[in-house]
Amino acid sequence: MSRARVTRWSALWDLLPRPAARWSRMFALATLVGVTCGAAAAGLEAALHYGVNVFVGRYTHLGQATAWQFHWGVLLLPALGGLVSGLMLRYLAPESRLHGTNALIRAFHHQMGEFPLRGAGIKSLANVAVISSGGSAGPEGPTAALGAAIGSTLGRLFPTTAHERRVLLVAGCAAGVGSIFRCPLGGALFATSILYSEPEYETDAMVPSVISSVMGYSTFISLVPVFGLAAHQYLLQGAEQLGFNSATSLGIYALLGPLCALGAILLSISLRVVEEGLMPRARMPKWLAPALGGLATGALACMLPQVMDGRYAFIQNALSGSLFSNDMGDTLARQALFLALILVFKCVATAFTVGSGGSGGVLGPSVFLGGVAGILLGTLGEWLLPGAIPPDVRRSLIPVGMGGVLAVTMRTPLAAVVMVTEMTGSYRLIVPLMLVCVSAYMLGRRWGLNREQLRTAADSPAHAADAMVHLLESWTVERVMERDWKSLAAPDTGLDEVIRRIEPGTRPVFAVLDGERLVGVISVPDLRRIIDEPDLAQMFIAADLMTERLAVMHPDEDVYHALAVFQRENHDMLPVVSRDRRRRFLGMLTRRGVFESLRRHVADMQRHVFAEHAGLAAIDREGQLDQLLMAVAPQRTDRVQRLLVPLDALGRSLRQADFRKSFGAQVIAIEQPDGSMQCPPDIDAPLHSGQRLLAVVDDAV
């Protein structure tokens, strides 16, 4: 973006007081990100709907309880989809290596919010090819990555900081997940918590994420009917009437948590075996590996076609009670065995599809596995204890299980609770959802699938300067500005008078005032030509040479924003004026003044820290030692040693002991018992045993 456009954009928002300007700008950008992401998600949803019906839907029905049906189309179609995906990624987006959520997490932490749209867009299209051909993957991860890339790209189109780009990246992820999963609040919680493995949130991005997710979801449900699809209120129908009515049912939910953790662990192990074990040993081009993974998925689908289900048809039929309507459901034992095999086969098929390099996400398979885990537990309970589990509780296990596995694989327990609640409309299941999601997360969180997650915000480079930024944002310009500014001039002041006021060795900036109103400034570079030609100084006045169009600060603005203005305008000083139309000159804000205020604050905090935590003083002493070492012997730090006072020198001064001649060392500092450092040392003070000598030891000394 050109500097002129940046200036116009900045000037527009500068008309508003802060923080209103900042929040208004982020509100507008988050709205734009949400609408764009919602439209993109609607397009992908339509492509997936028609793609699945045209391709994999031609050969099998994924929502039925069928098994062991071989068909050449089922076997080969996933391999074809994997081949298309591999070729697209190899030749159209070779730089895209990480999958969906991992890619956006890395962009947030390590790439200053820079997430290219091209790679994410190609991966989303490749994902349509994979799922349409029966690959065991979900569209949610690529959609989240596409939304994040849209947010990052819009952040680059407008003059935003790295922090704001990161916020828009998270907001785009929220809009993508909120749209494709039909969960606006869950999408915002997911996007702000997916960055960390511990339950921690990116709080600065929370409000923009909510705005973006709401706009994305609203755009999505408005556009889906345009593509000839029904805009269902919930992703899965039939769970909205379910509820939690008795504490006695908590026992079965308590068993569901460990089962969900087991399913998530099995998925994680399967992915690691394929990604780290099989693929590195397979000697083939990377673009061909997804085809091989697709072939393995097709072989598994010939035994259990449900592993190809990326649209939750199997889970939907289980919720409606029409799943076991054929011969497969003749005994509960066979149903339980069938469901257990689906659980295992789905993990393996997902590992082959995604782990081989095919474009796809694991959010969808995680939700699918959780639903199957709920169906399996309900079936086992009915088999072992007939009639002990009410039918409604057995059905409730399905959406609750969906949240349990999602909480483990993504390490987002609270977001999983809200997402499943919104996806299914099962708001009365909030209690068992909380129990299962938290228990499953605690048992299996170390097996989460997002390896780019950092533990907490304290570990993220994005938050390395948080303490400093928050401090500067809490300070107002009025606090650190110089009020008694002596370099003042009236518009009719002669330039010769202005030049006479310049003290030798200084480079002042003169504020030109019409009464109390600031009308311009004059700096030494402006006066350079006049100084060299004294005769000209008598011909001009301050109004002739002053700069009228200048950046100014207001007393209620924060210092962090002022530093950005310093950087943008390349000035060392900024006039501070009142917000009213009179533009009264109040003082001058200088870079030096900001630095000195920070230095005093840090020194004061250091004193408090050492008073509160005495043990940390040792670190400070080591820091002082390091500075001395670099100053005295920067190339040979091994020559500088910390010595005890020799017995022969106790009670004598350095001068009396003739330390350099007697001991072959030059003492450069004396560390006192309280940790303070005496540098240079007092050569006439007596030495005692509690002291330590910092000395340069050299054979030549």
C-alpha positions in Angstrom: 0.0 0.0 0.0 1.4 3.4 -0.9 2.4 5.9 1.8 -0.3 8.3 0.6 -3.0 5.7 1.1 -1.6 4.8 4.5 -1.6 8.4 5.5 -5.3 8.9 4.4 -6.3 5.7 6.3 -4.5 6.8 9.4 -5.9 10.3 9.2 -9.5 8.9 9.0 -9.1 7.1 12.3 -7.1 9.8 14.0 -10.3 11.9 13.9 -11.7 9.7 16.7 -10.3 9.7 20.3 -8.4 6.7 21.5 -9.2 3.9 22.3 -12.3 4.5 20.2 -10.3 4.8 17.0 -8.5 1.5 17.7 -11.6 -0.4 18.5 -13.6 1.2 15.6 -10.9 0.2 13.2 -10.6 -3.4 14.5 -14.4 -3.7 14.5 -14.5 -2.7 10.8 -11.7 -5.0 9.8 -13.1 -7.9 11.8 -16.5 -7.4 10.1 -14.8 -7.4 6.7 -12.8 -10.5 7.6 -16.0 -12.3 8.8 -18.1 -11.5 5.7 -15.3 -12.7 3.4 -14.6 -15.9 5.4 -18.3 -16.7 5.5 -18.6 -16.4 1.8 -15.5 -18.6 1.3 -16.9 -21.2 3.7 -20.3 -21.2 1.9 -18.5 -21.8 -1.5 -16.5 -24.7 0.0 -19.6 -26.2 1.6 -21.4 -26.2 -1.8 -18.4 -27.7 -3.5 -18.2 -30.5 -0.9 -21.9 -31.2 -1.1 -21.9 -31.7 -4.8 -18.5 -33.4 -4.9 -19.4 -36.1 -2.4 -22.8 -36.8 -4.1 -21.2 -37.0 -7.6 -18.1 -39.1 -6.8 -18.1 -41.2 -3.6 -21.9 -41.2 -3.3 -22.1 -43.0 -6.6 -20.5 -46.1 -5.2 -21.6 -46.4 -1.6 -23.9 -45.1 1.1 -21.8 -43.8 4.0 -24.5 -43.5 6.5 -25.6 -47.1 6.7 -24.4 -50.0 8.9 -22.9 -52.0 6.0 -19.6 -53.8 5.8 -17.4 -55.9 3.5 -18.6 -54.6 0.2 -15.8 -54.6 -2.4 -16.0 -52.2 -5.3 -13.3 -50.9 -7.6 -14.6 -47.4 -7.3 -14.4 -47.5 -3.5 -10.8 -48.9 -3.7 -9.4 -46.5 -6.3 -11.3 -43.3 -5.9 -9.5 -42.1 -2.7 -6.2 -42.8 -4.5 -7.3 -40.6 -7.4 -8.3 -37.8 -4.9 -4.9 -38.2 -3.1 -3.1 -38.0 -6.5 -5.0 -34.8 -7.4 -4.2 -33.3 -4.0 -0.6 -34.2 -4.2 -0.1 -32.7 -7.6 -2.0 -29.5 -6.7 0.2 -29.0 -3.6 3.4 -29.9 -5.4 3.0 -27.5 -8.3 0.6 -24.8 -7.1 1.6 -24.5 -3.4 5.0 -26.1 -2.8 5.7 -23.9 0.1 2.7 -25.2 2.1 4.0 -28.0 4.4 1.9 -27.9 7.6 -1.7 -28.9 7.8 -4.5 -26.5 8.6 -4.5 -25.5 12.3 -0.8 -26.2 12.7 0.0 -23.8 9.8 -2.0 -21.0 11.3 -0.6 -21.5 14.8 2.9 -21.3 13.4 2.0 -18.2 11.5 0.7 -16.6 14.7 3.7 -17.4 16.9 6.7 -17.3 14.5 5.7 -15.4 11.3 4.3 -12.1 12.8 0.8 -13.0 11.5 2.0 -13.4 7.9 -0.1 -16.3 6.4 -0.2 -16.4 2.6 -3.6 -16.7 1.0 -2.4 -18.6 -2.0 -1.3 -21.7 -0.2 -4.3 -21.9 2.1 -6.7 -21.4 -0.9 -5.0 -24.2 -2.9 -5.1 -26.5 0.1 -8.8 -25.9 0.5 -9.5 -26.8 -3.1 -7.3 -29.9 -2.8 -9.3 -30.8 0.3 -12.5 -30.7 -1.7 -10.9 -33.3 -4.1 -9.8 -35.5 -1.2 -13.2 -35.5 0.7 -15.2 -35.8 -2.6 -13.2 -38.9 -3.5 -13.7 -40.6 -0.1 -10.6 -39.5 1.8 -10.8 -39.7 5.5 -10.4 -36.1 6.4 -12.4 -33.1 7.4 -13.0 -29.7 5.8 -12.9 -27.8 9.0 -9.1 -27.6 9.4 -8.5 -26.2 5.9 -11.4 -23.9 6.3 -10.0 -22.6 9.5 -6.6 -22.1 7.8 -8.3 -20.4 4.8 -10.1 -18.0 7.2 -6.9 -17.2 9.0 -5.1 -16.5 5.7 -8.0 -14.2 4.6 -7.6 -12.3 7.9 -3.8 -12.1 7.5 -4.1 -10.9 3.9 -6.7 -8.2 4.7 -4.3 -7.1 7.6 -1.6 -6.6 5.0 -3.8 -4.7 2.6 -4.4 -2.1 5.3 -1.8 -0.3 7.5 -1.8 -2.7 10.5 0.8 -3.6 13.0 2.1 -7.2 13.5 -0.1 -7.5 16.6 -3.2 -6.4 14.7 -2.3 -8.9 11.9 -2.2 -11.6 14.4 -5.5 -10.6 15.8 -7.1 -10.6 12.3 -5.5 -14.0 11.6 -7.2 -15.4 14.8 -10.5 -13.6 13.8 -10.4 -15.2 10.4 -9.9 -18.7 11.9 -12.9 -18.0 14.2 -15.1 -17.0 11.2 -14.1 -20.1 9.3 -14.7 -22.6 12.1 -17.9 -20.7 13.2 -19.3 -20.9 9.7 -18.4 -24.5 8.7 -19.4 -25.9 12.1 -22.4 -23.6 12.5 -21.1 -22.5 15.9 -20.3 -18.7 16.1 -19.5 -18.6 19.8 -17.6 -21.9 19.7 -15.6 -20.7 16.7 -14.4 -17.6 18.6 -13.5 -19.7 21.6 -11.8 -22.3 19.5 -9.7 -19.7 17.5 -8.5 -17.9 20.6 -7.6 -21.1 22.5 -6.1 -23.3 19.7 -2.8 -21.4 19.9 -1.8 -23.0 23.3 -1.7 -26.5 24.7 -2.7 -25.3 28.2 -6.2 -23.8 28.7 -5.3 -20.2 27.8 -6.8 -17.7 25.5 -5.6 -15.0 23.2 -7.6 -12.3 25.1 -6.7 -9.4 22.7 -8.3 -11.3 19.9 -11.5 -12.3 21.7 -13.7 -9.4 20.8 -12.6 -9.2 17.1 -13.0 -13.0 16.9 -16.6 -12.8 18.2 -17.4 -10.1 15.7 -15.8 -11.9 12.8 -17.4 -15.3 13.7 -20.9 -13.7 14.0 -20.5 -12.0 10.6 -19.0 -15.1 9.1 -21.8 -17.4 10.3 -24.5 -14.9 9.3 -23.0 -14.6 5.8 -22.7 -18.4 5.6 -26.3 -19.2 6.4 -27.4 -16.4 4.0 -25.4 -17.7 1.1 -25.8 -21.5 1.5 -29.4 -21.4 0.1 -28.1 -19.6 -3.0 -26.2 -22.8 -3.8 -29.4 -24.8 -3.5 -28.5 -26.2 0.0 -30.7 -26.0 3.0 -29.5 -23.6 5.7 -30.0 -26.0 8.6 -29.9 -24.3 12.0 -27.7 -27.1 13.4 -25.0 -29.2 11.8 -26.5 -32.4 13.2 -30.3 -32.7 13.6 -32.1 -34.6 16.3 -30.0 -33.8 19.4 -31.8 -30.5 20.3 -34.5 -32.3 22.4 -32.0 -34.2 24.5 -31.2 -33.2 28.0 -29.6 -34.0 31.4 -32.3 -34.8 33.9 -30.8 -37.1 36.6 -27.5 -37.3 38.5 -27.7 -41.1 38.3 -26.7 -40.9 34.6 -23.3 -39.2 35.5 -21.8 -42.7 35.9 -22.1 -43.6 32.3 -20.8 -40.1 31.3 -17.8 -40.7 33.6 -17.0 -43.8 31.6 -17.3 -41.9 28.3 -14.4 -39.4 29.2 -11.7 -42.2 29.3 -13.2 -43.8 26.1 -12.9 -40.5 24.3 -9.4 -40.0 25.5 -8.6 -43.5 24.2 -10.0 -42.8 20.8 -8.0 -39.5 20.6 -4.8 -41.3 21.7 -5.4 -44.0 19.0 -5.8 -41.3 16.4 -2.6 -39.5 17.5 -0.6 -42.7 17.5 -1.9 -43.7 14.1 -0.9 -40.3 12.6 2.6 -40.5 14.1 3.2 -44.0 12.8 2.3 -42.9 9.3 4.0 -39.4 9.3 7.1 -40.4 11.2 7.4 -44.1 10.6 6.0 -45.1 7.2 6.3 -42.0 5.0 10.0 -41.3 5.6 10.8 -44.9 4.6 8.7 -44.8 1.5 11.0 -43.9 -1.3 8.7 -42.0 -3.6 8.0 -38.4 -4.6 6.0 -36.4 -2.1 3.3 -35.7 -4.6 2.7 -39.4 -5.0 2.5 -40.3 -1.3 -1.1 -39.0 -0.9 -2.2 -41.4 -3.7 -0.7 -44.3 -1.8 -2.4 -43.1 1.4 -5.6 -42.9 -0.5 -5.2 -46.4 -1.8 -4.8 -47.7 1.8 -7.9 -45.7 2.7 -9.8 -47.3 -0.2 -8.8 -50.8 1.0 -10.1 -50.0 4.5 -13.3 -48.6 3.0 -13.9 -51.8 1.1 -14.3 -53.4 4.5 -16.0 -50.5 6.3 -17.1 -47.7 3.9 -18.1 -45.5 6.9 -14.4 -44.4 7.2 -15.0 -42.3 4.1 -17.7 -40.3 5.7 -16.7 -36.7 6.0 -20.2 -35.3 6.2 -21.4 -37.0 9.4 -24.1 -39.0 7.7 -23.3 -42.0 9.9 -23.6 -40.0 13.1 -26.8 -38.3 11.9 -28.4 -41.7 11.3 -27.4 -42.9 14.8 -29.0 -39.8 16.3 -32.2 -40.4 14.4 -32.3 -44.1 15.4 -32.2 -45.5 11.9 -28.6 -46.7 11.9 -29.1 -50.5 12.6 -32.0 -51.1 10.4 -30.5 -54.0 8.4 -29.0 -57.4 9.3 -26.0 -55.8 10.9 -28.1 -54.9 13.9 -29.4 -58.4 14.7 -27.5 -58.6 18.0 -26.0 -56.0 20.3 -22.7 -57.9 20.4 -22.3 -57.6 16.6 -23.2 -53.9 16.8 -20.6 -53.3 19.4 -17.9 -55.1 17.4 -18.9 -53.2 14.3 -18.6 -49.9 16.1 -15.3 -50.7 17.7 -13.9 -51.6 14.2 -15.2 -48.3 12.8 -13.4 -46.5 15.6 -10.1 -48.2 14.9 -10.4 -48.2 11.1 -11.4 -44.5 11.1 -8.2 -43.6 13.0 -6.0 -45.6 10.6 -7.8 -44.3 7.5 -7.4 -40.7 8.7 -3.7 -41.3 9.4 -3.2 -42.6 5.8 -5.1 -39.8 4.3 -3.7 -36.8 6.2 -0.4 -38.3 7.4 0.6 -39.2 3.8 0.4 -35.5 2.8 -3.2 -35.3 1.5 -4.9 -32.0 2.1 -7.3 -32.4 5.0 -8.0 -31.6 8.6 -8.5 -33.7 11.7 -11.3 -31.6 13.3 -13.9 -33.5 11.4 -12.5 -37.0 12.1 -12.2 -36.0 15.7 -15.9 -35.2 15.9 -16.8 -38.4 14.0 -14.7 -40.5 16.4 -16.3 -38.9 19.4 -19.8 -39.7 18.0 -18.8 -43.3 17.4 -17.4 -43.6 20.9 -20.7 -42.4 22.3 -22.7 -44.9 20.2 -20.3 -47.7 21.2 -20.6 -47.0 24.9 -24.3 -46.9 24.7 -24.4 -50.2 22.8 -22.0 -51.9 25.3 -24.1 -50.6 28.2 -27.3 -52.0 26.7 -25.6 -55.3 25.9 -24.1 -55.8 29.4 -27.0 -54.2 31.4 -30.2 -54.4 29.4 -32.5 -51.5 30.1 -30.2 -49.8 32.6 -29.5 -46.9 30.3 -32.5 -45.0 29.1 -32.8 -44.5 25.3 -32.5 -40.7 25.6 -29.2 -41.1 27.6 -27.9 -43.5 24.9 -28.6 -40.9 22.3 -27.1 -38.1 24.4 -23.8 -40.0 24.6 -23.3 -39.3 20.9 -23.0 -35.4 21.0 -21.3 -35.6 24.3 -18.7 -38.0 22.9 -18.1 -35.7 20.0 -17.0 -33.0 22.4 -14.8 -35.3 24.4 -12.5 -36.4 21.5 -12.4 -32.8 20.1 -11.3 -31.5 23.5 -8.3 -33.9 23.5 -7.1 -33.7 19.9 -7.3 -29.9 19.7 -6.6 -29.3 23.5 -9.5 -26.9 23.7 -11.9 -28.3 26.3 -14.1 -25.3 26.9 -14.3 -24.5 23.2 -15.3 -28.2 22.5 -18.2 -27.8 25.0 -19.6 -24.7 23.3 -19.0 -26.0 19.8 -20.9 -29.2 20.2 -23.7 -27.4 22.0 -24.1 -25.1 19.1 -23.6 -27.7 16.4 -26.3 -30.0 17.8 -28.5 -27.5 19.7 -28.2 -29.8 22.8 -28.0 -26.9 25.2 -29.4 -29.0 28.1 -26.4 -31.4 27.8 -24.0 -28.7 29.1 -23.3 -30.6 32.4 -22.3 -34.0 30.9 -20.4 -32.1 28.2 -18.3 -30.3 30.8 -17.6 -33.5 32.6 -16.6 -35.5 29.6 -14.6 -32.8 27.9 -12.6 -31.9 30.9 -12.0 -35.5 32.0 -11.0 -36.6 28.5 -8.7 -33.6 28.2 -6.9 -34.3 31.4 -6.3 -37.9 30.5 -5.2 -37.4 26.9 -4.0 -33.9 26.4 -0.4 -34.9 25.9 -1.6 -36.6 22.7 -3.0 -33.5 21.1 -2.5 -33.3 17.3 -1.4 -29.6 17.0 2.4 -29.8 17.5 2.9 -26.1 16.8 1.0 -25.2 19.9 3.0 -23.5 22.6 2.4 -24.2 26.3 1.2 -20.7 27.3 1.4 -17.1 26.0 4.6 -16.6 28.0 6.3 -19.0 25.6 5.2 -17.2 22.5 7.4 -14.7 20.6 4.2 -12.8 19.9 4.1 -11.9 23.6 7.7 -11.3 24.2 7.1 -7.6 24.8 3.7 -7.8 26.4 4.8 -6.3 29.7 6.5 -3.3 28.0 3.6 -2.8 25.6 1.0 -2.9 28.3 3.0 -0.5 30.4 3.4 2.0 27.5 -0.3 1.6 26.7 -1.2 2.5 30.3 0.9 5.7 30.2 -0.5 8.8 28.7 1.4 11.4 26.8 0.6 13.9 29.5 2.6 11.8 32.0 5.9 11.8 30.1 5.8 15.0 28.0 8.0 18.0 28.8 5.7 20.8 29.8 8.2 23.6 30.3 9.4 23.8 26.7 11.8 26.8 26.4 12.3 26.8 22.6 9.3 29.0 21.7 8.8 31.6 19.0 6.0 33.8 17.6 5.2 33.7 13.9 6.7 37.2 13.5 9.9 36.5 15.4 12.9 37.2 13.2 15.0 34.2 12.3 18.1 35.9 13.5 16.5 36.0 17.0 15.6 32.3 16.7 19.2 31.5 15.8 20.6 33.4 18.7 18.5 31.3 21.1 20.1 28.1 19.9 22.5 26.9 22.7 25.8 25.6 21.4 25.8 21.8 21.0 22.0 21.5 20.9 19.5 20.7 18.1 16.3 22.2 19.4 12.9 22.2 17.8 11.1 25.6 18.1 7.4 25.6 18.6 5.8 28.5 16.8 2.9 29.9 18.7 0.2 32.4 17.8 -0.8 33.2 21.4 -1.3 29.7 22.9 -2.1 28.1 19.5 0.5 26.0 17.8 0.8 27.0 14.2 4.1 25.2 13.2 7.6 24.1 14.2 11.1 25.0 13.2 13.9 22.5 13.5 17.7 23.0 13.1 17.7 21.4 9.6 15.2 24.0 8.5 17.6 26.7 9.7 20.8 25.2 8.3 20.9 27.4 5.1 20.0 30.5 7.1 22.8 29.8 9.7 25.3 29.5 6.9 24.2 32.9 5.4 23.7 35.3 8.3 22.4 38.1 6.0 19.4 36.0 5.1 18.4 35.6 8.7 17.5 39.3 8.9 15.1 39.0 5.9 12.9 36.2 7.2 10.6 35.6 10.1 9.6 32.3 11.8 6.3 32.1 9.8 8.4 32.0 6.5 10.3 28.9 7.5 8.1 26.9 9.9 6.5 23.5 9.0 2.8 23.8 9.3 1.6 20.3 8.4 3.0 18.2 11.2 2.0 15.2 13.4 0.9 16.2 16.8 -0.1 14.2 19.9 -2.9 14.8 22.4 -2.3 14.5 26.2 -4.8 11.6 26.6 -3.2 9.4 24.0 -1.1 6.4 25.1 2.7 6.4 24.8 2.7 3.2 22.8 0.8 4.9 20.0 3.2 7.8 20.2 6.1 5.5 19.5 4.4 4.3 16.4 4.0 8.0 15.3 7.7 8.6 16.0 8.5 5.6 13.8 6.1 6.6 11.0 7.1 10.3 10.9 10.8 9.8 11.6 10.8 12.6 14.2 12.6 12.9 17.6 10.0 15.3 19.0 6.3 15.6 18.7 4.3 18.7 19.8 1.4 18.0 22.3 -1.7 20.1 21.8 -5.2 20.1 23.3 -8.0 18.3 21.5 -10.2 21.3 21.1 -10.1 23.6 18.1 -7.8 26.1 19.7 -4.9 23.5 19.5 -3.3 25.0 22.6 0.4 24.1 22.9 0.9 22.0 26.1 4.4 20.7 25.7 6.7 18.5 23.7 7.0 14.7 23.7 10.6 13.5 23.0 12.0 10.1 22.3 14.6 10.8 25.0 11.9 11.6 27.5 10.1 8.3 26.8 13.4 6.4 27.2 14.3 8.2 30.5 10.8 7.5 31.9 11.2 3.8 31.0 14.7 3.7 32.5 13.5 5.1 35.8 10.6 2.8 35.9 12.7 -0.3 35.2 15.2 0.8 37.9 12.4 1.3 40.4 10.9 -2.1 39.6 14.4 -3.7 39.9 14.7 -2.3 43.4 11.3 -3.7 44.4 12.2 -7.1 42.8 15.4 -7.5 44.7 13.8 -6.3 48.0 11.0 -8.9 47.5 13.2 -11.8 46.2 16.7 -11.6 47.6 17.8 -14.7 45.7 17.4 -12.9 42.4 20.2 -10.4 43.4 22.7 -13.1 42.5 21.5 -12.9 38.9 21.9 -9.2 38.9 25.5 -9.5 40.2 26.3 -12.0 37.5 24.9 -9.5 35.0 27.3 -6.9 36.4 30.1 -9.3 36.1 29.3 -10.0 32.5 29.4 -6.3 31.7 32.8 -6.0 33.4 34.2 -9.0 31.6 33.1 -7.6 28.2 34.6 -4.2 29.0 37.9 -5.5 30.3 38.6 -8.6 28.3 36.0 -9.0 25.5 38.1 -11.4 23.5 39.5 -13.5 26.4 36.8 -13.9 29.1 38.5 -17.0 30.4 41.3 -14.7 31.7 39.0 -13.0 34.2 38.5 -15.0 37.4 36.6 -14.6 40.6 39.1 -15.1 43.5 39.0 -15.5 47.2 41.2 -13.0 49.1 44.6 -14.7 49.6 45.6 -15.4 53.2 48.7 -13.3 52.7 46.6 -10.3 51.7 44.0 -10.4 54.5 44.1 -7.1 56.4 46.2 -5.4 53.8 45.2 -3.2 51.0 45.8 -3.9 47.3 48.6 -1.3 47.3 50.3 -2.8 50.4 50.0 -6.3 49.1 51.4 -5.3 45.7 48.8 -7.6 44.3 49.8 -7.5 40.7 53.4 -8.4 41.5 52.8 -10.9 44.3 49.9 -12.8 42.9 50.1 -12.3 39.1 46.6 -10.8 38.8 45.2 -7.3 38.2 42.2 -6.7 40.4 39.5 -4.8 38.5 36.6 -5.0 41.0 35.8 -6.1 44.5 32.5 -7.9 45.3 31.3 -7.0 48.8 29.5 -9.6 51.1 26.2 -7.9 50.4 26.6 -8.5 46.6 27.4 -4.9 45.7 30.3 -4.4 43.3 33.1 -1.8 43.9 34.5 -0.8 40.5 37.1 0.6 40.3 38.4 -0.9 43.6 39.7 1.1 46.5 43.4 0.2 46.4 44.0 1.6 50.0 41.1 -0.2 51.8 42.0 -3.3 53.8 40.9 -6.6 52.4 38.9 -9.2 54.4 37.7 -12.7 54.0 34.1 -11.9 53.1 35.1 -10.2 49.9 35.7 -11.7 46.4 38.2 -10.3 43.9 37.4 -10.0 40.2 40.8 -10.1 38.6 42.5 -10.4 35.2 44.9 -13.4 35.4 47.6 -13.6 32.7 51.0 -15.0 32.6 52.2 -11.7 31.2 50.9 -9.7 34.1 
